Amino acid sequence: MRTVVIEPFETVYSWVTRIHRKHGFMDLEYTYGELFNMQRVHIHPFLPCLLGKLANATATDVENLIMNHTLFPLFNYFQAENSECRKTMIWSDHAPIQAKSLVGTGSGFINRHKFCPKCVDEMRAQRGYAILDIRHQIPSVEVCFKHECQLISIQAKPSSNEELKSPIDGCEAAACNDKTKAFALYCNDFLESRIVSVQAQYDPIVYAQRLDDMGLIDKAGFINHSALREGFFEYLSDLELDSGMRSNLSIKFVNQLFLHKTHDKVHPAYHMLFSFWLFEGGIGPYDEISYRSGDVISLVNQGQTLTDIAQETAVSLNVIACIKKLNITPPATRKETAEMKTKREKLEKEIRYHLIILTLLGRSDERIANLLGIDIKAVKREVDKIKGLRMWRFSLKRKRRLVESANVIRRIVNEHPEWTRLRISKESYTEYQYLYRNDRALYESILPPALVRRKKTDS
């Protein structure tokens, strides 16, 4: 298939859209078939998949697509990449990073294709077309770093075959405050530095050193969470964030930022917000550390004292104590084990009733964990203990979706009684198919009678 030249920092979605508009013959299935060898494709705003097929079809370097046209360098720097992430982005049609493997991925983040109205107007005037910039797709960034105006989004529906959308002309550019502008510029500078320094990876000691300088880590290695919470939220109070991100913002991720070996990796957006407050808008501290936390842990394991380690590594005693406390767990005594067991049993009795009620109401495990202030793994264990509870919630969710689909179809039938079933299915395909597959009786009762096929007669 003939292609167009991909622009610097252009997203994969934007590039595919321009190819489709110029060489796709207005047939979306043809474009997807030629580029991805599939009829239905959902192109993620910043972590797209099937890049191997796209690169082969367009004779493009797949590494160039991954490093310069996605946010993979940002996720890779914060060690959010697992062994399958790159492979998944190249060959699979599934999401490369799942919510279950990355803290915060499924909470507060809406997959949107964002663009700057002023950038679009400039590109239309100069080139005749506009693109979506990968730097605008950074989660939690809502402002253009160049024109300092709010970004506008194109909603992206997963598993849809809607027509590929281009940025809209003539949109009004809304102003924003100075802190939001500074945050957008900070995230842009950080992403560009990660594209250049591909091999660099973040180390939690950079946060610990800064917190110690601010007096938020005591001599025993404990973090002053109350002071940290107050300073963090006060600083970000006037920062313009997406409503979903704002409602899910907390400091529960802070401890996980310091863990050297953990499976609970944190979303880069939380790193961006936390470091923006911590380093006051400068990205330099990320590249200034001389010793890694792994070196400190290895010296602790060798039996060296904190004073000797501090002299050898030039890391403060408070930071060493904090890293040791969070990464090296001492064996629990019998008394501590009994106290922990008693506390756990008491907590289970207090929250178990509320957990069951919330599950019966259809709340998700993650929502219940946030409401009750407990770990999501504990919620999953309790729900699995009660036979039929998870299936009840699934059935309730299914019934609610049936009601919603039926209401949508019923409204269309009432507004357009002359429409046929085919016309109704085109207007609301998802609801139509869900109702058809899951409740045929309700489906027949709402829709108009099917058209009778006329038998062909010999002339």
N, C-alpha and C positions, 0 to 999 in steps of 0.2 A: 504494500500500500504506500502511496506517496505521502510524504510528511511535510511538516514545516520545521524551521529551525527553532529549537527551544531557547528561550531567553534566559539570561542569568537570573538566578533566584526564582524562576517560574515554577509553580507547583505542577505536579504530574497531571492533576485534574484539569488545570488551565491549558496545558499543552495538548492533552487529548481532546479537549473541547475545540481548540483551534484547528486541529487536524480534522475533526469531524465536520466542522463548518465549511472547510475548504475542499476536502476530498472525500467526505462521507456520503455524498449523494442524498443527504437528508434522511438517511436510513441508519438509525442507531444500532440495530442488530448487526448490520453490515460492518460498521466501524468497530464494534466490540469483537466481532468475529475475526476481523483482519488483524487487530492489534493484540487481542488477548485469547483468541480462539475460544471464546465463550459468548453466550447470548445475553447473559445478565452479569453486570459487574458493578460493584459499589467501590468507588475510588475515595479512599480516606483523605481528608484534607492535608494531613502532614505525615502519615505513616502508611502510604499505599502499598498494596501487594501486587503480585503477578508482574513485578518489574522485569523478571527474566524474559517472559514472553514479549513484553512491550519492547525491551531492548533488542531482541532478535528480530522482531517485525519491523523496527525502524532503523536497524543497523546503528544502534547507540550503545555507548559504554554503560553497562549497568552500574558500575561503581560511581560514575559521574552522576547518575540519577540519584543514587542513595545518598551520597555525601553532599551534593550541591542543590538538590531539589526536594529533599525531605528533611524532617527534624531528627533523623537518626543520629547525627553527631551529638545533638543535645542529650538524647536519651542514653547514648553510649557513654558519654562523659560521666554521667551520674550512675554508671554501672547498672542501669535499668535493663540492659540487654542481657538476655539469657542466651544459651548456646544455639537456640533455634530461631532467634529473632531475625537475624540477617537472612538465614535460609528461607524463613517464612515470607519475608518481604519480596524475595526474588522469585519464588516458585509457587507459594501457596495462595489460595484465595481467602484465607482466614485472617483475622486481626493478628498482627505480629506481637502485640503486647496485650494480654488479657487483664481484666480488673483483678482477678484472683491472684495474679503474680506481681502486681504493682499497686501499692497503696495510693488511693485517690484517683485511679484511672476512671472508675465508673461513677464517681461522686462529684457532681457539680460541673462536669465538663460536657458540653454539648458539641458534637462534631459539626462545625460550621466552616464554610468557605468564606473568609473575610477579605474585604478589599477597602482601599482608601478612595473616596470619591474624587479627591483632587488628583491623585496619581492616575486614576482612570481617565479623567478629562485630559490630562497632559499627554498620556500615551495615545489616546484617540486622535488628538490634534497632530501629533508628531509622526505616528506610525500607521494610523488607520485602524488599529486594534488595541485592546487592553489585555493585561494578564493579571493573574492572581500571584502575589508575592509570598514566598514561603516564610519570610520574616514576619508577615502579618498573621500567620497561622499559629504562632506560639500561644499555647493555652495561657489564659489570664491576661493577655495583652489585648487591649481594646482601643488602642490609639496608634495612629501612624507616626513613626519616629521622625519622618521627614517633614510632613506638613502639619503635624501636631493637631490633628482633628480625629474625631471618633471614627472607628471602622464600621462598615456596614456588612452584614452577613447574608450569604445565600444558604438557606437550610439544605442539608444533605440527608436524604432519606435512605437508610440502609436497604439493600436488596430491592432497589427500585429501578425501573427502566425508563425513568423520566428523561426528557430531553436535557442534554448537557447545557448548563447555564453559563453565560458570560457575565462579567461585571456590568452593572446598569449605569447608563449615562445620566448626567444631570441631577444626581442626588445631592441633597443639601449637606454641607460639611458642618457638623456640630462641633463646638469648641469644648475644651476640657481644661482641668486645672494643671498647675505646674508639676505637681508630684506625679500625676499620671503620665505626663509627657516624659518626665525623667525616668520613670520605670520602663516605658516603652523603649527609650534610647538605651537603657541599661541592658535590657533583654536582647536588643538587636546587636549591640557590641559583643555581648557574651556569645551569641550564636555564631557570629562571624569569626570570633577568636577560636571557637571549637572546630569550625570547618578547617581553619588553617592548622591547628594543633590536633591532629586526628588521634595521635597516640596518647595524649595526656588524659589522665583520669583523676577525678576529685578524690580527696582524702578527708575524712571527718575531722582530722586534727586541726584543719584550718578554721573550723567553727569553734572548736574548744579553745584555741588560742585567743580568738577574738572575745569570746564570752568571759574568759579569765581576765582579759584586759579591762572588761566592763564591770568586773567584780561580781559576776553572776555564777561563779563556781567557788565553793568554799574549800577549806583545806582538806576536808574529808572526801572531796570529789563529788559532792552533791550539787546539782544544778538548782538554782533558785527559780523554780517554775512560776511562782506568783509574780515576782518582779519581771521575769521574762515575758509572761503573758500580758502584763500591764503595758510594758514598753512596746511590744510587738503590735498589739491591737490599737494602741493609741497612735502609733506611727502610720498604720495602714487605714485609719478610720476615714480619711478623706481621699483614699485611693479609689478610683472608679474601676470596679470589677464587675464581671458578669454576675447576675443575681444568683445563679446556681453556685458559682465559686464562692461568693460572699457568704451564703447560708451554710456552706460546708467547711468554712475556714476555721481551723482550730490549731492548737499547738500539740495535739496528741502525736504528731509525727516527729517532734523534736528528738525524743530519745532514740528513735530509729535512725536519725541522721548520724548518730555517733557509733552505732553498732558496726563493728568491723566485719563480722561474719553473720549475715542474716539473710533470710529469704524474703523479708518484708521490705522491699526496695520502695523508695518514695518517688512520687511523680515529680518531674523536673519543675513544674509550676510552683510547688511548695519550696523547692530549693531557691527558685528565683525570688519569691516573695521574702523568704527568710533571709537570704544573703543581701537583698536590696536594703532591708532594715539593718542588718548586722554590719555591713560594710559601707553603709551610707552612700549607696549608688556607685561604688567603684568595683571593678572586676579584678584589680591587681592582686588582692590577697590570695586568690585561688592559685596563683602561680608563684607565690613567694615562699611556700613551705619548703624547708630543707630536709626534714625527717618525716617519714610516714608513720601513721599509727601502727602499722604492722611491725615496724622496727621497735617501737616502744613495747608492744605486746611480747615480742620475742625476747627482749631483754628482761621483762618481768618473769617470763617463763623460765629463764636461765637462773633465776634466784637473786638477781641484783637488787639492791635497795633503791628506793625512790630517789634518794640523794645522788647516788652514783649514776642513775639513768638521766637525771636532770643535768648533771655535769657533762655527760657524754653527748647528749642530744640537744642541749640548749633549750629544752622544753620545760615549762614551769612545773613545779611540784603539783599544783592544783590540777593541771591538765593531765598529768600522768595518773594521778589518783582517780580522775573521772574516767579515763580510758580503761584503767584497770577494773574499776567497779562495774562498768557497763559490759565489758567483754570477757572478764574472767570471773566466773561464778564460784565462790567457795562452797565446799560441801556443807549442807545444812545439818545442824545438830538435831537430836531427838526432840528437844524442847521447841525449837523453831518449826520443825515438821508438824508437831501436834498443834501448835498455834495456827499455822497456816491451814491445816485441815479444818479446825474449828471455825476459823474465819470464813473459809470457803463454804462450809455447810450452812452457816448462818446467812451468808449472802445468797445462796441458792434458794433458801426458804423464802427470803424477802422478795426476790425478783421473779421467782418461778411463776407465780400467779399472774403478774403483769405481763410476763413474756408470753404465756399461753393466750391471754386475752388479745394482745397485739397481733399474734399469729392468726388467731381466729378472725380478726378484722382484716386480714390480708396484707399486713405490713411485711416488707422484705426483711431478711436477716440483717442486712446492713443498717436499715432504718431502725430496727429494734435495738441494735447495739448502740447506736448513737443516742436514742431516747433514754435507754437505761444506763448508759455509761459503762458498758461491759465489753469484753472482747467478742468479736464476731464469731470466733471459733467456739466460745462457750454457748452462744446462741444456737449455732448449728447443732451442737451436741444435745442441748435440751430439746430442740425441735425433733431431732431424730429419735430421742428416747420415747416419745409419746406416739404410739402407733396410730397412723392415719392422719396426724396433724399436718404434715407437709402436703399430703394428697388433698386434704380439705382446702388448704390455701391455694393449691393449684386449681382445684375445681372452682373455687370462688373467683379466681382471676379469670378463668375461662368463661364463667357465667357473666361476669361484668363486661367482658369484651363482647360477648354475644349481645347483651343489652345495648351496648354502645353502637355496635354494627347495625343492629336492628333499627335503632333510632335514626341513624344516618340514612339508611335505605328508606325508612318510612317517611322521613322529611323530604327526600327527593321525589318519592312517589306522590306525595301530597302537593308539592310545588309544580310537578310536571306530570300530570296524570296521562298525558298522551305519549309519553316515552315508552319505548319497548325495553325488554330486559337487556338486550345488547347495549342500548344507549346508557342505561343505568349502570351497567358493569364498567363501561368506559369512564363514567363520571366518578365512580367510587369503587375502584377495582379491589382494593384490599379488603374493605368491609363486605363487599359482595361475595368474594370468594370464601371468606371466613364463615359467613352465614350459610353459604351453600354447602360447605364441607362438614359443618358441625351441628346444624339443626335444620334438616331439610323441611320439616313440617312448618316451622316458623318462617323459613324462606318462602315456601309456597303461599303462606297466608298473607304475606306482606306484598309480594310482587304481583304485577298484573298478569293475567293469563298468558301463557306462551302462545306464540303465533303458530297456527296450524299450517304445516307444509302442504302445499297443493300437489296432488299427484300429476305427474307428467302424462299427457295423453298423446297418442300417435296422431300426427296430422294427416 
